Amino acid sequence: AHTPQVAADLNDRAVILKPPGWAVDDSSDHRQLSDFAWDALGQLPIFWDRGHTQGLLHRLDVPSSGLILLAKTYEAYYDLQVQLSGGNIQRDYTVLCHGWVPRSVREVVASTYSRVEGRTSSGGRGQMSCTGTEVAMRAQHEIGAVSLIAVQIATGRRHQIRTHCSHIGHPTVHDGLYTSSATFQSDK
């Protein structure tokens, strides 16, 4: 299994590259990114503070990889929170989906609702969320047709990208939560 890496380390903030299989911080049985931060960056007071999400500014789902912002001080935490809330920090992702996502799908606007068993639903009740999409490429693979899409989120709801992709009929590849078990098994 891969281990996280410190991609940038400034005096009051850092960026960590989270590999798949690590939880940002969710009290699950998965390895915790907060523990990595503690070991790699030192025993800073904010890293103990669950009320300030142990300095972690946003999440990525356990199966996903990507960059995570981490505040090393309370001042940096609030500065980064303001920037995220104000849209000054852009969150871009690359996602591999099942099927041929039409190039005309430029945006998914649908409410998201977190259900008790850990899944999130799109459409119907919940908080409105917006996911911008752009098809980068499409290909035929042994698992079937796939599309690589660039994604930008304006909101940051739980499982937003995964549930929005599923909502439009193009679930993410190797996603055991939002695809059928047969599809998930064929993705392996």
QUIBELTA-V20987 format. One line per field, one symbol per residue. ss: DSSP state (A for helix, B for strand, O for the rest). phi: phi as a letter, one per 20 degrees, with the letter a starting at -180 (. if undefined). burial: + if it has 9 or more other ideal C-beta (glycine too) atoms within 8 Angstrom, else -. A space follows every 50 residues. Layout:
ss=???
phi=???
burial=???
//
This chain:
ss=OOOOBBBBBOOOBBBBBBOOOBBOOOOOOOBBAAAAAAAAAOOOAAAAOA AAAAABOOOOOOOOOBBBBBBOOAAAAAAAAAAAAOOOOOOBBBBBBBOO OOOOOOBBBBBBBBOOOOOBBBOOOOBBBBBBBBBBBBBBBOOBBBBBBB BBBOOOOOOAAAAAAAAOOOOBOOOOOOOOAAAAAAAO
phi=.fdfceebcdgdbbcdeeefndefrbmeeffdffffggfedoeegffeef fdllneebdcfgfecqececedcfffgffffffffemededdcccddfne fffffdbddbfcceeffoecddnmfpefbccecbfeacbecgeofccece ccdedcfflgffffffgencfffmdfedcfffffffff
burial=---+-+------+++++++-++++++---+++++-+++--+--+-++-+- -+-+++++++-+-----+++++++-++-++++++--------+++-+++- +---+--+-+++++----++++---+--+++++-+--+------++++++ +++-+-+-++++++++++-++++-+--++---++--+-
//
